[in-house]
């Protein structure tokens, strides 16, 4: 009974705290991660296996949990067989005999999506070598990159990134990116603290912030897909992803990094204009 009462109080406190919307906005969705255990299945599903960018981690739900008011995405070093292994396969996801790392990628696809708004995340990231934490969105319509990608928070190889991408003229992603060396922010001392990442997205532009400092701003009229369709992937709903990746095309070498490693999220919220 005590545990049930405590869980109820946490939910009430979470709901009350989350309602403090910025002036001119209303809260339309939030996850405060205050209920211990697995993340809320009404908000999140999971990617599974090896997924993209030749990354080293095998994604599985078991590496994500809510603990002491935080969502913890934990990367672990392991040694176990790849269940999809095929020695003759040319698919990098299948020709790896061994899984050396596991982690989680949570996504709201099919459950929660939004068109325009203020998106906020309070989190702490590990900037150790080889780690690739990210909070990002993808559009619900078209294949990548024609569906549009927004990297509100992304880190790898000593730099923090703020990116927006659409379909370019060469049928590849056209990136609008700004990068910031982690050392310029304060290095490990900075990374040991929680910070707030924010996106303000409306019918005119996408603006990305860190602790209220503007990192990147891209007008929507630059983000029309360059395939002659006239489709703007940022004039449609997007869903969000939270993940901790390792290695791969961009992440670097995690061999000397101490595991387990954590991406810790205090809360994530979406506001829209009144």
C-alpha positions as CSV (number, residue, x, y, z in Angstrom):
1,X,0.0,0.0,0.0
2,X,2.8,2.4,0.9
3,X,4.5,1.8,-2.5
4,X,1.2,2.5,-4.3
5,X,0.6,5.8,-2.3
6,X,4.2,6.8,-3.1
7,X,3.8,6.2,-6.8
8,X,0.6,8.2,-6.8
9,X,2.3,11.1,-5.1
10,X,5.1,11.0,-7.6
11,X,2.7,11.1,-10.5
12,X,0.8,14.1,-8.9
13,X,4.1,16.0,-8.3
14,X,5.3,15.2,-11.8
15,X,2.1,16.4,-13.4
16,X,2.0,19.6,-11.3
17,X,5.7,20.4,-12.0
18,X,5.3,19.7,-15.7
19,X,2.4,22.2,-16.1
20,X,4.7,25.3,-15.7
21,X,4.6,26.3,-19.3
22,X,6.6,29.2,-20.7
23,X,4.7,32.4,-21.4
24,X,2.6,32.1,-24.5
25,X,2.7,28.3,-24.6
26,X,0.7,25.4,-23.2
27,X,2.1,22.0,-22.3
28,X,0.9,19.3,-24.8
29,X,3.0,16.3,-23.7
30,X,5.7,15.4,-21.2
31,X,7.5,12.5,-19.7
32,X,9.0,13.1,-16.3
33,X,10.2,9.5,-15.8
34,X,9.2,9.5,-12.1
35,X,7.7,6.0,-12.1
36,X,10.3,3.3,-11.4
37,X,10.9,0.6,-13.9
38,X,10.4,0.4,-17.6
39,X,9.7,3.6,-19.6
40,X,6.0,4.4,-20.2
41,X,4.8,2.2,-23.0
42,X,2.2,4.8,-24.0
43,X,5.1,7.1,-25.0
44,X,8.0,4.8,-26.1
45,X,8.8,1.8,-28.1
46,X,12.3,0.5,-29.0
47,X,14.6,-0.2,-31.8
48,X,16.1,-3.7,-31.7
49,X,19.4,-5.1,-33.0
50,X,22.0,-3.4,-35.1
51,X,20.3,-0.5,-36.8
52,X,22.3,2.2,-38.6
53,X,25.6,3.8,-39.3
54,X,27.6,0.6,-38.7
55,X,27.4,1.3,-35.0
56,X,28.8,-1.1,-32.5
57,X,25.8,-1.4,-30.1
58,X,23.1,-3.9,-30.3
59,X,19.9,-2.1,-29.3
60,X,17.6,-3.8,-26.8
61,X,14.9,-2.6,-24.4
62,X,16.7,-4.0,-21.3
63,X,19.2,-1.1,-21.3
64,X,16.6,1.5,-20.5
65,X,15.0,2.1,-17.1
66,X,13.4,4.8,-15.0
67,X,15.3,5.2,-11.7
68,X,15.2,7.9,-9.0
69,X,13.3,10.3,-11.3
70,X,15.6,9.8,-14.3
71,X,15.4,7.8,-17.6
72,X,18.7,5.9,-17.7
73,X,19.9,4.7,-21.1
74,X,22.9,2.5,-20.3
75,X,25.6,1.3,-22.7
76,X,27.2,-2.0,-21.6
77,X,30.2,-4.0,-22.8
78,X,29.3,-7.6,-23.4
79,X,30.4,-10.7,-25.2
80,X,27.5,-12.7,-26.6
81,X,26.4,-14.2,-30.0
82,X,24.6,-12.2,-32.6
83,X,21.2,-14.0,-33.1
84,X,21.0,-12.8,-36.7
85,X,24.6,-13.9,-37.6
86,X,25.1,-15.3,-41.1
87,X,28.8,-15.8,-42.1
88,X,27.9,-15.4,-45.8
89,X,25.8,-12.3,-45.5
90,X,27.0,-8.9,-46.9
91,X,24.8,-7.1,-44.4
92,X,26.9,-5.6,-41.7
93,X,24.1,-6.3,-39.2
94,X,24.3,-10.0,-39.9
95,X,28.0,-10.7,-40.6
96,X,29.0,-9.8,-37.1
97,X,29.3,-13.0,-35.1
98,X,29.5,-11.3,-31.7
99,X,27.7,-8.5,-29.9
100,X,30.3,-6.5,-28.0
101,X,28.1,-3.7,-26.7
102,X,24.4,-3.2,-25.9
103,X,22.4,0.0,-25.5
104,X,18.9,1.3,-26.0
105,X,17.1,3.6,-28.5
106,X,13.7,4.8,-27.4
107,X,11.3,6.3,-30.0
108,X,7.8,7.7,-29.9
109,X,6.9,6.7,-33.5
110,X,3.3,5.6,-33.8
111,X,2.6,6.8,-30.3
112,X,3.4,10.5,-30.0
113,X,4.2,13.1,-32.7
114,X,4.0,16.9,-33.0
115,X,4.0,19.6,-35.7
116,X,5.7,22.7,-34.4
117,X,6.3,23.7,-30.8
118,X,8.9,24.2,-28.1
119,X,10.7,20.9,-27.3
120,X,12.8,20.7,-24.1
121,X,15.1,18.1,-22.6
122,X,17.0,18.2,-19.3
123,X,19.8,15.7,-19.4
124,X,23.4,14.8,-18.6
125,X,25.6,13.2,-21.2
126,X,28.8,11.1,-21.0
127,X,31.5,12.5,-23.4
128,X,33.9,9.6,-23.1
129,X,35.5,8.3,-26.2
130,X,33.4,6.4,-28.6
131,X,30.0,7.4,-27.2
132,X,27.3,9.0,-29.4
133,X,24.3,10.2,-27.3
134,X,21.4,11.9,-29.2
135,X,18.0,13.4,-28.9
136,X,16.5,13.9,-32.3
137,X,13.3,13.9,-34.4
138,X,12.2,12.4,-37.7
139,X,9.1,13.2,-39.8
140,X,6.3,10.7,-40.0
141,X,6.0,10.8,-43.9
142,X,8.6,9.8,-46.5
143,X,11.8,7.8,-46.2
144,X,15.1,9.3,-44.8
145,X,16.3,11.9,-45.5
146,X,13.2,13.1,-47.2
147,X,11.2,12.9,-44.0
148,X,13.5,15.4,-42.4
149,X,15.8,15.1,-39.4
150,X,16.4,17.4,-36.5
151,X,19.3,16.7,-34.1
152,X,18.4,18.8,-31.1
153,X,21.2,17.2,-29.1
154,X,24.0,15.1,-30.6
155,X,27.5,14.5,-29.4
156,X,30.5,12.5,-30.7
157,X,34.3,12.7,-31.0
158,X,34.7,15.7,-28.7
159,X,32.0,17.9,-30.2
160,X,28.4,18.9,-29.7
161,X,26.2,19.2,-32.8
162,X,23.0,21.0,-33.7
163,X,21.8,19.8,-37.0
164,X,18.8,19.9,-39.4
165,X,18.7,17.8,-42.6
166,X,16.4,17.4,-45.6
167,X,16.7,15.7,-49.0
168,X,19.4,17.3,-51.1
169,X,19.8,17.6,-54.9
170,X,22.1,14.5,-55.0
171,X,19.4,12.4,-53.3
172,X,21.5,12.4,-50.2
173,X,21.0,14.4,-47.0
174,X,21.5,18.1,-47.1
175,X,22.8,19.2,-43.7
176,X,22.5,22.6,-42.0
177,X,24.9,22.1,-39.1
178,X,26.8,23.9,-36.3
179,X,29.3,22.1,-34.1
180,X,30.9,23.1,-30.8
181,X,34.0,21.6,-29.2
182,X,33.1,20.1,-25.8
183,X,36.3,21.6,-24.4
184,X,35.0,25.1,-25.2
185,X,31.9,24.3,-23.1
186,X,34.0,23.1,-20.1
187,X,34.8,19.6,-21.0
188,X,34.2,16.9,-18.4
189,X,33.2,19.4,-15.7
190,X,30.5,20.6,-18.1
191,X,29.4,17.1,-18.9
192,X,29.1,16.1,-15.3
193,X,26.2,18.5,-14.9
194,X,22.6,18.5,-16.2
195,X,21.8,20.9,-19.1
196,X,18.7,21.9,-21.0
197,X,18.5,21.5,-24.7
198,X,15.6,23.2,-26.5
199,X,14.1,23.5,-30.0
200,X,11.7,26.2,-31.0
201,X,10.0,25.1,-34.3
202,X,7.3,27.0,-36.1
203,X,6.1,27.6,-39.6
204,X,9.1,30.0,-40.3
205,X,12.2,28.4,-38.7
206,X,13.8,25.8,-36.5
207,X,16.0,27.2,-33.7
208,X,18.2,25.0,-31.5
209,X,19.4,26.0,-28.1
210,X,21.6,24.8,-25.2
211,X,21.0,26.4,-21.8
212,X,19.2,29.3,-23.6
213,X,22.2,29.9,-25.9
214,X,21.3,29.7,-29.7
215,X,23.3,27.1,-31.4
216,X,21.6,27.0,-34.9
217,X,18.7,28.5,-36.7
218,X,17.4,27.4,-40.1
219,X,14.6,29.0,-42.0
220,X,12.0,26.5,-43.2
221,X,12.1,27.9,-46.7
222,X,15.6,26.4,-47.1
223,X,14.4,23.0,-46.1
224,X,12.2,22.0,-49.0
225,X,13.3,18.6,-50.4
226,X,15.4,19.1,-53.6
227,X,13.7,16.4,-55.6
228,X,11.2,18.7,-57.4
229,X,8.3,17.5,-55.2
230,X,8.0,20.8,-53.3
231,X,7.6,18.7,-50.1
232,X,8.8,20.4,-46.9
233,X,9.5,17.6,-44.3
234,X,9.3,20.2,-41.5
235,X,5.7,21.0,-42.2
236,X,4.5,17.7,-40.9
237,X,4.5,16.0,-37.5
238,X,7.7,14.5,-36.2
239,X,8.4,11.8,-33.6
240,X,11.4,11.8,-31.3
241,X,14.2,9.4,-30.5
242,X,16.5,9.1,-27.5
243,X,19.5,6.9,-27.8
244,X,23.1,6.2,-26.7
245,X,25.1,4.8,-29.7
246,X,28.7,3.8,-29.9
247,X,31.4,3.8,-32.6
248,X,30.2,3.4,-36.2
249,X,30.6,5.9,-38.9
250,X,31.0,8.9,-36.5
251,X,31.1,7.8,-32.9
252,X,34.8,7.0,-32.6
253,X,36.6,4.2,-30.7
254,X,35.2,3.2,-27.3
255,X,37.8,0.6,-26.5
256,X,39.4,2.6,-23.6
257,X,36.1,3.9,-22.2
258,X,34.9,2.5,-18.9
259,X,31.5,0.7,-19.0
260,X,28.7,0.8,-18.2
261,X,28.1,4.4,-19.5
262,X,24.9,6.4,-19.0
263,X,22.8,8.9,-20.8
264,X,20.6,10.4,-18.0
265,X,17.4,12.2,-18.9
266,X,15.5,14.1,-16.2
267,X,12.5,15.1,-18.3
268,X,11.4,15.8,-21.9
269,X,8.5,18.2,-22.7
270,X,6.7,19.6,-25.6
271,X,4.8,22.9,-25.6
272,X,2.8,24.6,-28.3
273,X,1.7,28.2,-28.7
274,X,-1.6,29.2,-27.2
